[in-house]
């Protein structure tokens, strides 16, 4: 078995808002090529951890190493370079409503590259095709379904060919079929492009379908309650809270 190289290493991280400590003593590693799940119940700090990983919220303590660079102490230029190698899909897709899908996807290419308009248009078509939306470039977000908005948001997240893509509750608001299609797309991108995927979710179907590594955030102790492959955690839950979460409390 080939050992994967670490891509994101979280060391002794504490997340706090003023005097309120949300999570503490977080230690885990996300390897290159992982589909890594951040899971736990409502209010456990999943989205806050994602914001810390993407630099939107500072840590109260600890280090986050991304490809060996301490993201928590990096200057703005270093952070910008790291984030150019990352993409984010927000819950709503976060598309600009006044722009077509093609214009949304072209935006990061226009901002961060010196590519010609012709090349950008070709890359936009490629990204739309990658997520199954070829031919929809002239549509506005209001003209497409929720599942299509998520896929269009993913196409924009992939615009700069990132090494890491973060997903914040990708199945939120989707019907089961659309959710399954998005899960399949995440796996396809991971396998075909080798992209490291980090997903915040509490949806068990998605967790077991796509995750090969994970952390379970336990609100009762404000720490990681378990880590590892979700299927293995289900077979051998290390504690009752993990068991209840992964089985919905069913016997």
C-alpha positions as CSV (number, residue, x, y, z in Angstrom):
1,X,0.0,0.0,0.0
2,X,1.4,3.4,-1.1
3,X,1.6,5.8,1.8
4,X,0.0,9.2,1.0
5,X,1.8,12.4,1.7
6,X,0.2,14.9,4.1
7,X,-1.3,18.0,2.6
8,X,-3.0,19.7,5.6
9,X,-1.7,19.1,9.1
10,X,-3.6,20.6,12.0
11,X,-1.6,20.8,15.2
12,X,-3.0,21.7,18.7
13,X,-5.6,24.1,17.2
14,X,-8.1,25.9,19.4
15,X,-11.0,27.8,17.9
16,X,-12.6,30.5,20.0
17,X,-14.9,33.6,19.7
18,X,-13.7,35.9,22.4
19,X,-13.7,34.0,25.7
20,X,-16.0,31.3,24.3
21,X,-14.0,28.2,23.3
22,X,-15.8,26.3,20.5
23,X,-13.2,23.6,19.9
24,X,-9.8,22.8,21.5
25,X,-6.7,20.6,21.1
26,X,-7.5,19.6,17.5
27,X,-4.9,17.3,15.9
28,X,-5.4,15.6,12.5
29,X,-3.9,15.2,9.1
30,X,-5.5,15.4,5.6
31,X,-3.4,13.5,3.1
32,X,-3.1,14.3,-0.6
33,X,-5.9,12.6,-2.5
34,X,-8.1,12.1,0.6
35,X,-11.9,12.6,0.6
36,X,-11.9,13.9,4.1
37,X,-15.1,14.4,6.1
38,X,-15.6,16.9,8.9
39,X,-18.7,15.5,10.7
40,X,-20.7,15.9,13.8
41,X,-24.0,17.2,15.1
42,X,-25.4,20.7,14.8
43,X,-23.5,23.3,16.7
44,X,-20.3,21.2,17.1
45,X,-18.1,23.6,15.1
46,X,-17.9,22.0,11.7
47,X,-18.3,25.1,9.6
48,X,-16.1,27.1,12.0
49,X,-13.3,24.6,11.5
50,X,-13.8,24.9,7.7
51,X,-13.5,28.7,8.0
52,X,-10.3,28.3,10.0
53,X,-8.9,25.9,7.4
54,X,-9.6,28.4,4.6
55,X,-8.3,31.4,6.5
56,X,-11.6,33.2,7.0
57,X,-11.3,32.9,10.8
58,X,-8.1,32.9,12.7
59,X,-7.1,30.2,15.2
60,X,-6.9,31.1,18.9
61,X,-4.0,28.7,19.2
62,X,-2.1,26.2,17.2
63,X,-0.8,25.6,13.7
64,X,-2.3,24.7,10.3
65,X,0.4,23.5,7.9
66,X,-0.6,23.4,4.2
67,X,2.0,21.7,2.0
68,X,4.5,22.5,4.8
69,X,3.7,26.2,5.1
70,X,2.2,27.4,8.4
71,X,-1.0,29.1,7.2
72,X,-1.6,30.6,10.6
73,X,1.6,32.7,10.4
74,X,1.9,33.2,6.7
75,X,1.9,36.8,5.3
76,X,-0.9,37.9,3.0
77,X,1.0,37.1,-0.2
78,X,1.7,33.5,1.1
79,X,-1.9,33.1,2.0
80,X,-3.1,34.3,-1.4
81,X,-0.8,31.8,-3.1
82,X,-2.1,29.0,-0.9
83,X,-5.7,30.0,-1.6
84,X,-5.1,30.1,-5.3
85,X,-4.4,26.4,-5.1
86,X,-7.7,25.9,-3.2
87,X,-11.4,26.1,-4.3
88,X,-14.5,26.4,-2.1
89,X,-18.1,25.4,-2.7
90,X,-20.4,27.1,-0.3
91,X,-23.8,25.8,0.8
92,X,-25.8,27.9,-1.5
93,X,-23.3,27.8,-4.4
94,X,-22.8,31.5,-3.8
95,X,-23.1,32.4,-7.5
96,X,-23.4,36.0,-8.5
97,X,-27.1,36.3,-9.5
98,X,-26.4,39.1,-12.0
99,X,-23.9,37.1,-13.9
100,X,-24.4,34.1,-16.2
101,X,-22.8,30.7,-15.3
102,X,-20.0,31.3,-17.8
103,X,-19.3,34.8,-16.3
104,X,-19.3,33.3,-12.8
105,X,-16.7,30.7,-13.7
106,X,-14.6,33.1,-15.8
107,X,-14.3,35.5,-12.9
108,X,-11.4,33.8,-11.0
109,X,-9.6,33.2,-14.3
110,X,-9.9,36.9,-15.2
111,X,-8.7,38.0,-11.7
112,X,-5.8,35.6,-11.2
113,X,-4.4,34.8,-14.7
114,X,-3.3,36.7,-17.8
115,X,-5.1,34.2,-20.1
116,X,-6.7,35.5,-23.3
117,X,-10.4,35.9,-23.5
118,X,-10.5,33.0,-26.0
119,X,-8.6,30.7,-23.7
120,X,-10.8,31.7,-20.7
121,X,-13.9,30.9,-22.8
122,X,-12.5,27.5,-23.7
123,X,-11.6,26.7,-20.0
124,X,-15.1,27.8,-18.9
125,X,-16.7,25.3,-21.4
126,X,-14.3,22.6,-20.1
127,X,-15.3,23.3,-16.4
128,X,-19.0,23.3,-17.3
129,X,-18.5,20.0,-19.2
130,X,-16.7,18.5,-16.2
131,X,-19.7,19.1,-13.9
132,X,-22.3,18.1,-16.6
133,X,-23.4,21.6,-17.5
134,X,-22.0,22.0,-20.9
135,X,-24.3,24.3,-22.9
136,X,-25.6,26.1,-19.9
137,X,-23.1,28.9,-19.9
138,X,-25.6,31.6,-20.9
139,X,-28.0,30.7,-18.2
140,X,-28.4,32.8,-15.0
141,X,-28.5,31.2,-11.6
142,X,-32.3,32.0,-11.3
143,X,-32.9,29.9,-14.4
144,X,-31.5,26.6,-13.1
145,X,-32.3,24.1,-10.3
146,X,-30.7,23.9,-6.9
147,X,-28.6,20.9,-7.9
148,X,-27.4,22.7,-11.0
149,X,-26.4,25.7,-9.0
150,X,-24.3,23.5,-6.8
151,X,-22.6,22.0,-9.8
152,X,-22.1,25.4,-11.3
153,X,-20.5,26.6,-8.0
154,X,-18.3,23.5,-8.2
155,X,-17.2,24.4,-11.7
156,X,-16.2,27.9,-10.5
157,X,-14.3,26.3,-7.5
158,X,-12.4,24.2,-10.1
159,X,-11.6,27.1,-12.4
160,X,-8.0,27.5,-11.3
161,X,-7.3,23.7,-11.2
162,X,-7.0,23.7,-7.4
163,X,-5.1,21.0,-5.4
164,X,-7.7,21.2,-2.6
165,X,-11.5,21.8,-2.8
166,X,-13.5,22.5,0.3
167,X,-17.2,21.8,0.5
168,X,-19.6,23.3,3.1
169,X,-22.7,21.1,3.5
170,X,-22.8,20.3,-0.3
171,X,-26.1,18.2,0.1
172,X,-28.0,21.0,1.9
173,X,-31.3,21.7,0.2
174,X,-30.9,18.9,-2.4
175,X,-33.3,16.0,-3.0
176,X,-31.8,12.5,-2.5
177,X,-31.2,12.0,-6.3
178,X,-29.4,15.4,-6.7
179,X,-27.4,14.7,-3.6
180,X,-26.3,11.3,-5.0
181,X,-25.3,12.9,-8.3
182,X,-23.2,15.4,-6.5
183,X,-21.5,12.7,-4.4
184,X,-20.7,10.8,-7.6
185,X,-19.3,14.0,-9.1
186,X,-17.1,14.6,-6.0
187,X,-15.7,11.1,-6.3
188,X,-15.1,11.5,-10.1
189,X,-13.1,14.7,-9.5
190,X,-11.1,13.1,-6.7
191,X,-10.2,10.0,-8.8
192,X,-9.7,11.7,-12.2
193,X,-7.9,14.8,-11.1
194,X,-6.3,13.6,-7.8
195,X,-7.9,16.6,-6.0
196,X,-7.9,16.5,-2.2
197,X,-11.5,16.9,-1.0
198,X,-12.5,18.3,2.4
199,X,-16.3,18.1,3.1
200,X,-18.3,19.4,6.0
201,X,-21.5,17.4,6.3
202,X,-23.8,15.6,8.7
203,X,-25.5,13.6,5.9
204,X,-24.7,9.9,6.7
205,X,-25.4,8.7,3.1
206,X,-22.8,11.0,1.8
207,X,-20.3,10.3,4.6
208,X,-20.3,6.6,3.9
209,X,-20.5,7.0,0.1
210,X,-17.5,9.3,-0.4
211,X,-15.4,9.6,2.7
212,X,-12.1,7.6,3.2
213,X,-10.9,9.6,6.2
214,X,-12.7,11.8,8.8
215,X,-12.9,13.6,12.1
216,X,-15.9,13.5,14.3
217,X,-16.4,16.7,16.3
218,X,-17.9,16.1,19.7
219,X,-19.7,19.2,21.1
220,X,-19.9,17.6,24.6
221,X,-16.2,17.7,25.0
222,X,-15.3,20.4,22.4
223,X,-12.8,18.1,20.9
224,X,-12.3,15.4,18.2
225,X,-14.3,12.4,19.4
226,X,-13.0,10.0,16.7
227,X,-11.0,10.0,13.5
228,X,-10.5,7.6,10.7
229,X,-12.4,5.9,7.8
230,X,-16.2,6.5,8.5
231,X,-17.0,2.9,7.6
232,X,-14.5,1.6,10.1
233,X,-15.7,3.9,12.8
234,X,-19.2,2.5,12.2
235,X,-18.0,-1.0,12.6
236,X,-15.9,-0.2,15.7
237,X,-17.2,3.0,17.2
238,X,-14.7,4.2,19.9
239,X,-17.5,5.7,22.1
240,X,-21.2,6.1,22.4
241,X,-21.5,9.5,20.9
242,X,-19.8,8.3,17.7
243,X,-22.1,5.3,17.6
244,X,-25.2,7.4,18.1
245,X,-24.2,9.8,15.4
246,X,-23.3,7.2,12.8
247,X,-26.4,5.1,13.4
248,X,-28.9,7.9,14.2
249,X,-29.2,6.3,17.6
250,X,-30.7,3.2,16.2
251,X,-30.0,-0.1,17.9
